[in-house]
Amino acid sequence: MKIARIRELLSAEILCGEDMMDCEVSSACCCDMMSDVLAYVKDQGVLLTGLVNTQVIRTANMMDMVCVVFVRNKMPTPEIIALAEESGIVVLRSALRAYEASGLLYHAGLGAHESHE
Amino acid sequence: MKAMSEPIRFHFDVDGEDFSSAGGASVIVKKKLRQLGLSPEIIRKVSIAMYEGEINMVIHANGGTADISVDDREITIVLADRGPGIPDIGLAMQEGYSTAKENIRTLGFGAGMGLPNMKKYSDEMQIETEIGVGTTVTMKIRL
């Protein structure tokens, strides 16, 4: 799924990485505990979270993720957006709750695991 | 990767006062390892192990130092702090066990996965700790 499609499905605002909308991702995860992202995530390209701090971007960077979606209309600080920009990570912001946002993406075919077709 | 006669070394001081800058050294190491042409799998292992360690030093030990060396066979990460020490390493190694305060949890950490994760992503891990003196964690990732 293209990040542009994720943006569309979640009616999200692009906070940075507009030039990466054509980037393809094949799985996502939703988590507010960065400890658990580091422990359980494997090759998911997208992180949906309601947690807002610089460590969200660093965690995504460490896990080679390409897109972070802040849900529940959480607004990251300019510092967070700058860090994402520097790390080559797209930042989206959606008014949806985490459950709803995840459900929409899952329903549209973005699974929890990398597909190996 | 090209054969190295001398190990490549990186040193960082990890600031314990500033949670928002924690992980900065791991980001730099990740970049350097990419420049050295190491495989993404190795880089991922080093990144996660070191990042967890860096976060731990900030949360529990008011910072410390990180020393990384890369040679032909392995990457060694040494994280040293002058924190309170770990009273029971066996307990600290259990998944889900954490002594982190509630305020750390609201920052997205302190789930008790740090040390288990560091062990999981490294090929070898050693912890030397003394109460009231500090802790040194040495992790090796083989190439």
Contacts between the chains, C-beta under 8 A, distances in Angstrom:
chain1	res1	chain2	res2	distance
A	32	B	108	6.3
A	33	B	105	7.9
A	33	B	108	5.6
A	33	B	109	7.7
A	33	B	111	5.1
A	34	B	108	3.8
A	34	B	109	5.9
A	35	B	108	7.0
A	35	B	109	5.2
A	35	B	110	6.8
A	35	B	111	3.5
A	35	B	112	7.5
A	35	B	113	4.4
A	35	B	114	6.6
A	35	B	117	7.7
A	36	B	111	5.6
A	36	B	113	6.5
A	38	B	48	5.6
A	38	B	51	7.1
A	38	B	52	6.2
A	38	B	113	6.8
A	38	B	117	5.7
A	39	B	95	7.9
A	39	B	111	7.5
A	39	B	113	4.2
A	39	B	116	7.4
A	39	B	117	5.3
A	39	B	120	7.8
A	51	B	107	7.7
A	51	B	108	4.7
A	53	B	19	7.8
A	53	B	20	6.5
A	53	B	107	6.0
A	53	B	108	6.9
A	54	B	20	4.5
A	54	B	21	7.6
A	54	B	23	7.9
A	55	B	19	7.5
A	55	B	20	7.6
A	55	B	22	6.9
A	55	B	23	6.4
A	55	B	55	7.5
A	55	B	107	6.7
A	55	B	108	5.9
A	55	B	109	7.2
A	56	B	108	6.9
A	58	B	22	7.8
A	58	B	23	4.0
A	58	B	24	7.9
A	58	B	26	7.3
A	58	B	27	6.4
A	58	B	51	6.8
A	59	B	23	7.9
A	59	B	51	7.5
A	59	B	108	7.7
A	61	B	27	6.2
A	61	B	30	7.3
A	62	B	23	7.6
A	62	B	26	6.5
A	62	B	27	8.0
A	62	B	30	7.0
A	62	B	44	7.7
A	62	B	47	4.4
A	62	B	48	5.6
A	62	B	51	4.9
A	63	B	44	7.5
A	63	B	48	7.5
A	64	B	40	7.1
A	64	B	44	6.5
A	79	B	20	7.2
A	87	B	27	7.5
